[in-house]
Amino acid sequence: MNPSASGWIEKYGSVVQKHQNAFPDIESLYSTLKASGFVYGLNTGIPEFIHPEHVLSEDENAKINLLNALYFTYRFVTEKKDFSDFMEEVFKFYRVLKINRAGFFGKLLAGNKTSAKLEKLMASRIYIEDNIFSKTFNSLITNSLLFIDVLLFKQYLIENVDLKVKAEEIEYLAINITYHALSSKEKKRKDNKLSQLLESSLTYIRSADHAFDGSYRDRLLSNKDIWENRYLLDMACLTVWEDHSLDYTESEFIFGIGKDLGFQHELIAKSIADVTDFFKLNVSKIPYLKEQNLAFQFYDSMGKIVKKLILRNSKRLHKELSQSAELVTLLTKSTVRDLSSEEKKKVQNQLLDIFKSIPSLAIFILPGGAILLPIFIKLVPKLLPSAFDENRIDMDEEQSD
């Protein structure tokens, strides 16, 4: 499964048919979504029953986790399994919610089938920025509040509520809790990247329009949805653990919030333990915790973009490469030794000819595009053999157990 290529949603639908019992109840689903980082907005993993052909990026993990969370929420609430019906329901849900993205639904309603529309829709929900250059220089590109979509979808399926008002309320409580969690820290970080990420992920409110005072606690007391409150508690725990420590004042704040949300001491302590375990296992994978200079961050981000482009165009690349025996030979040599200056020049010239025939790889032809060629040379031999059609649905996948 390749979430950066078309057809990935239908591929997920064919795979999940064999794993309808992957999560026996909503508690097990929520625990898995926490372990994968989705609840925390830091996607480091995906469900165990999904086996991608290549290592996924954070935004690709986020796409799979969002779709998986929405599908099993649909399963638990409606007790239905039909994936086509699920896709239609999700699309209706987002239309009711009226996500305000410039020209978004105008582009979606262009005669595509529902799965293709959903792929575009989910891409619009995943990314904070919407152009390739801002993504290149900013590693924090994924929406960190995506779990709110799942909470809203649950409300949409259960009862007739004003989704816009509900969305604003959850975001208001989430951003207030994280703000006051930061304020509870005895040693405050001057540059808190987590709070910046959360604020940039807001969809329904603007933090500048709301006062960060104690009045949010009264609104917490009136919120009775257990899963919304579980999420808010976990966001508070995430915020105080962001610097890998928990002092007395922070602990007092967390247990006070947990009490306001209606939870017993044991569950609050478990929320702290869960986020502690998450950081211990994944600290090296969390993008906003990586201290990188601009040059390294640029190279790393561009590497991810080049990898997606290669995967997306793997069939056409294979066809073009198959017509150039010399180029394939040189690419193979590059995996075991450094190429000479003459060989590198040959590779560059022949690759540029190939890129001219594949429009989405035009980034290589732009001024300075040659600096990306080492990334390309490194990735091609490893990715092409297994990347021809990751979203193809085998006949035996269309039948559930």
C-alpha positions in Angstrom: 0.0 0.0 0.0 1.3 3.4 -1.0 -0.6 6.4 0.5 1.2 8.7 -1.9 -0.2 7.1 -5.0 -3.8 6.9 -6.3 -5.9 3.9 -5.3 -4.6 3.6 -1.8 -8.0 4.0 -0.1 -9.5 1.1 -2.1 -6.4 -0.9 -1.4 -7.0 -0.3 2.3 -10.6 -1.4 1.9 -9.6 -4.7 0.3 -7.0 -5.4 3.1 -9.3 -4.5 6.0 -12.0 -6.9 4.8 -9.7 -9.7 6.1 -9.1 -7.9 9.4 -12.6 -6.9 10.6 -11.7 -8.1 14.1 -8.4 -6.3 14.4 -9.9 -4.2 17.2 -12.6 -5.9 19.3 -13.8 -2.6 20.9 -13.2 1.1 20.8 -10.8 0.9 23.8 -8.4 -1.4 21.8 -8.7 1.0 18.8 -7.9 4.0 21.0 -4.9 2.3 22.6 -3.5 1.4 19.2 -4.0 4.9 17.9 -2.0 6.2 21.0 0.8 3.6 20.5 1.1 4.7 16.8 1.2 8.3 17.8 -2.0 9.3 16.0 -3.8 10.5 19.1 -0.7 12.6 20.0 -0.5 14.0 16.4 3.0 12.4 16.0 2.5 9.5 13.6 5.3 7.0 14.1 3.5 3.8 13.2 0.4 2.2 11.6 -1.9 -0.8 12.4 -0.1 -4.1 12.4 -2.3 -5.7 9.7 -1.1 -3.2 7.1 2.2 -4.1 5.4 3.5 -1.3 3.1 6.1 -2.1 0.5 8.4 0.8 1.6 9.2 2.7 4.8 6.4 5.3 5.2 6.9 9.0 6.0 5.0 10.7 8.9 2.3 12.1 6.6 1.8 8.7 4.9 1.4 7.1 8.4 -1.1 9.9 9.2 -3.2 9.1 6.1 -3.5 5.4 7.0 -4.2 6.1 10.7 -6.9 8.6 9.9 -8.6 6.3 7.5 -8.3 3.4 9.8 -9.6 5.3 12.8 -12.6 6.6 10.8 -13.4 3.1 9.4 -13.4 1.3 12.8 -15.3 4.2 14.4 -17.9 3.6 11.7 -17.9 -0.2 12.4 -18.4 0.3 16.2 -21.1 2.9 15.9 -23.1 1.5 13.0 -22.2 -2.2 13.3 -21.8 -2.2 9.5 -18.9 -3.5 7.4 -19.6 -2.3 3.8 -16.6 -0.2 2.8 -18.4 1.5 -0.1 -21.1 2.7 2.3 -18.4 3.8 4.7 -16.7 5.9 2.1 -19.9 7.6 1.1 -20.6 8.4 4.8 -17.2 9.9 5.4 -17.5 12.1 2.3 -21.0 13.3 3.5 -19.5 14.0 6.9 -16.7 16.2 5.5 -19.2 18.1 3.3 -21.4 18.8 6.4 -18.4 20.0 8.2 -17.5 22.4 5.4 -13.8 22.4 5.7 -12.8 25.8 4.4 -10.0 25.1 1.9 -9.7 27.4 -1.1 -11.6 25.9 -4.0 -11.4 22.5 -2.2 -14.9 21.1 -2.9 -15.0 22.7 -6.3 -12.0 20.5 -7.2 -13.5 17.4 -5.6 -16.8 17.5 -7.3 -15.3 17.0 -10.7 -16.9 13.7 -11.5 -14.4 11.4 -9.8 -15.5 8.3 -7.9 -15.8 8.6 -4.1 -12.5 6.9 -3.3 -10.6 9.3 -5.5 -12.4 12.3 -3.9 -11.5 11.0 -0.5 -7.9 10.7 -1.4 -7.8 14.4 -2.3 -9.9 15.3 0.8 -7.6 13.4 3.2 -4.6 15.0 1.7 -6.1 18.4 2.4 -6.7 17.4 6.0 -3.2 15.9 6.5 -1.1 18.8 5.4 -0.8 22.1 7.3 0.9 23.9 4.4 -0.4 23.5 0.8 2.7 24.0 -1.4 5.8 22.0 -2.0 8.2 24.7 -1.1 6.8 25.4 2.4 6.9 21.6 3.0 10.5 21.5 1.9 11.7 24.0 4.5 9.3 23.0 7.2 9.4 19.4 8.5 6.3 20.0 10.6 3.9 19.4 7.8 1.3 17.1 9.2 -1.9 18.3 11.0 -1.4 17.3 14.7 -5.1 17.5 15.6 -6.4 14.9 13.2 -8.0 12.8 16.0 -10.6 15.6 16.4 -11.9 14.5 13.0 -12.5 11.0 14.4 -14.3 12.4 17.5 -16.5 14.6 15.2 -17.3 11.6 12.9 -18.4 9.6 15.9 -20.8 12.5 16.9 -22.0 12.7 13.3 -22.9 9.0 13.2 -24.6 9.0 16.7 -26.7 12.1 16.8 -27.7 15.3 15.0 -25.4 17.9 16.4 -24.0 21.2 15.0 -20.6 19.8 13.9 -19.1 23.2 13.4 -19.9 24.3 17.0 -18.7 20.9 18.3 -15.4 21.2 16.4 -14.8 24.7 17.7 -15.4 23.5 21.3 -13.0 20.6 21.1 -10.3 22.7 19.5 -10.8 25.4 22.1 -10.5 23.0 25.0 -7.5 21.2 23.4 -5.5 24.4 22.8 -6.4 25.8 26.2 -5.3 22.6 28.0 -2.0 22.6 26.2 -1.4 26.3 26.9 -2.0 25.8 30.6 -0.1 22.6 30.7 2.9 24.6 29.4 2.3 27.3 32.0 2.4 24.7 34.7 6.0 23.8 33.9 8.6 25.2 36.4 11.1 25.5 33.6 9.5 26.7 30.4 11.2 26.3 27.1 11.8 29.5 25.2 11.0 27.9 21.9 8.2 25.3 22.3 7.9 23.6 19.0 5.0 21.4 20.1 2.8 24.4 21.0 3.6 26.0 17.6 2.7 22.8 15.8 -0.6 22.5 17.7 -1.5 26.1 17.0 -0.7 25.8 13.3 -3.0 22.7 13.1 -6.1 24.6 14.3 -8.9 24.3 11.7 -12.0 25.7 13.3 -10.8 28.5 15.6 -8.0 31.1 15.7 -6.1 31.1 19.0 -5.8 34.9 18.7 -9.6 35.2 19.1 -9.7 33.4 22.5 -8.4 34.3 25.9 -6.3 31.8 27.7 -7.8 32.2 31.1 -9.2 29.8 33.7 -12.7 29.9 32.2 -11.9 26.9 30.1 -12.1 24.7 33.2 -15.8 25.4 33.6 -16.4 24.2 30.0 -14.4 21.1 30.8 -16.7 20.2 33.6 -19.7 20.4 31.3 -18.2 18.2 28.6 -19.5 14.6 29.2 -18.2 12.7 26.2 -15.8 10.1 27.6 -13.6 9.8 24.5 -13.3 13.5 23.9 -12.2 13.8 27.5 -9.8 10.9 27.2 -8.2 12.7 24.2 -8.0 16.0 26.1 -6.3 14.3 29.0 -3.8 12.6 26.7 -3.0 16.0 25.0 -2.3 17.5 28.4 0.0 14.6 29.3 1.8 14.9 25.9 2.4 18.6 26.5 4.0 18.3 30.0 6.1 15.3 28.8 7.3 17.2 25.7 10.6 18.0 27.4 11.0 14.4 28.7 10.4 15.3 32.3 7.5 15.7 34.8 7.9 17.7 37.9 5.6 18.1 40.9 3.7 21.2 39.6 3.0 19.4 36.2 1.8 16.3 38.0 -0.5 18.4 40.1 -1.9 20.1 37.0 -2.5 16.8 35.2 -4.3 15.2 38.1 -6.4 18.3 38.5 -7.4 18.3 34.8 -8.1 14.5 35.0 -10.4 15.1 38.0 -12.2 17.9 36.1 -12.7 15.5 33.2 -14.2 12.9 35.5 -11.5 10.3 35.6 -10.1 8.1 38.5 -6.5 8.4 39.7 -5.6 5.1 38.0 -6.7 6.1 34.5 -4.9 9.5 34.9 -1.7 7.7 35.9 -2.0 5.3 33.0 -2.3 8.3 30.6 1.0 9.6 32.0 2.6 6.2 31.7 1.4 5.8 28.1 2.9 9.0 26.9 6.1 8.2 28.8 6.4 4.9 27.0 5.6 6.6 23.6 8.5 9.1 24.0 10.9 6.4 25.2 10.2 4.3 22.1 9.9 7.1 19.5 11.9 10.1 20.6 14.3 9.7 17.7 11.4 9.6 15.2 9.5 12.7 16.3 10.3 15.4 13.7 9.8 18.5 15.9 12.3 17.2 18.5 15.1 16.9 16.0 17.5 19.8 16.2 18.7 20.3 12.6 20.4 23.1 10.8 18.6 24.5 7.7 20.8 22.8 5.2 20.4 19.4 6.8 16.6 19.9 7.2 16.4 20.9 3.5 18.2 17.9 2.4 16.2 15.6 4.6 12.9 17.1 3.5 13.8 17.0 -0.1 14.8 13.3 0.3 11.3 12.5 1.4 9.8 14.4 -1.5 12.1 12.7 -4.0 11.2 9.3 -2.5 7.5 10.0 -3.0 8.0 11.1 -6.6 10.0 7.9 -7.3 7.3 5.7 -5.8 4.5 7.5 -7.6 6.2 7.2 -11.0 7.8 3.8 -10.5 6.2 2.1 -13.5 7.2 4.9 -15.9 10.7 5.1 -14.5 11.1 1.4 -14.9 10.0 1.6 -18.5 12.4 4.5 -19.2 15.3 2.9 -17.4 14.8 -0.4 -19.2 15.7 1.5 -22.5 19.0 2.7 -21.1 21.2 -0.3 -20.2 24.2 2.0 -19.6 22.3 4.1 -17.0 21.0 1.0 -15.2 24.6 -0.3 -15.0 25.9 3.0 -13.6 23.0 3.2 -11.0 23.8 -0.4 -9.9 27.5 0.5 -9.6 26.6 3.6 -7.5 25.3 1.3 -4.7 28.7 -0.3 -4.1 31.2 2.4 -5.0 31.5 6.1 -5.8 31.1 6.9 -9.4 33.8 8.8 -11.2 33.2 12.4 -12.3 32.7 11.2 -15.9 30.2 8.5 -14.8 28.3 11.0 -12.6 28.0 13.4 -15.6 26.6 10.5 -17.8 24.1 9.6 -15.1 23.0 13.3 -14.7 22.5 13.8 -18.5 20.6 10.6 -19.0 18.4 11.1 -16.0 17.5 14.6 -17.0 16.3 13.3 -20.4 14.1 10.8 -18.5 12.7 13.5 -16.2 11.7 15.6 -19.2 9.3 12.8 -20.1 7.7 12.6 -16.6 6.1 15.9 -15.7 5.9 15.4 -12.0 9.6 15.0 -11.8 10.2 18.4 -13.3 11.7 19.5 -9.9 15.0 17.9 -11.1 15.1 20.2 -14.2 14.7 23.4 -12.1 17.8 25.4 -11.4 19.6 23.6 -8.6 17.7 20.4 -9.3 21.0 18.6 -9.8 21.7 18.6 -6.0 18.8 16.1 -5.8 20.4 13.6 -8.1 22.5 11.9 -5.3 19.3 11.3 -3.4 17.7 9.8 -6.5 20.6 7.6 -7.3 20.6 6.3 -3.7 16.9 5.5 -3.7 16.2 4.1 -7.2 18.0 0.7 -6.9 16.3 0.1 -3.5 12.8 1.2 -4.4 12.1 0.3 -8.0 12.0 -3.5 -7.7 9.2 -3.5 -5.2 7.3 -0.4 -6.1 5.6 -1.1 -9.4 2.0 -1.2 -8.2 1.7 -1.1 -4.4 -2.0 -0.3 -4.5 -3.0 -3.1 -6.9 -5.8 -5.2 -5.4 -5.3 -8.9 -5.7 -8.4 -11.0 -6.4 -8.0 -13.0 -3.2 -8.0 -9.7 -1.3 -11.5 -8.9 -2.5 -12.9 -11.8 -0.5 -13.1 -11.5 3.3 -12.5 -14.4 5.6 
